[in-house]
Amino acid sequence: MSDHHAGYIVTLDSNLGEDYSRDVINAIEMIKGVVSVTPITANYELRLAEERVNDQWRSKLADFVQKMTKRP
């Protein structure tokens, strides 16, 4: 038996201003089967989470590069 999808989370590559975001929301609402679109407002909590993820990624990348440069 296959899984059924109840919804999707879409992440934007940058924050959109209110004026442009209305166009994006309207476009998503036009997709067949979409019941609702609820924007997530950018705030300090979201920014902190992004920075933590970025820090973890940079740290892992630095560890990897260091490990690769120490190889004989």
Beta strands, then each sheet from edge to edge (+ up, - down):
end
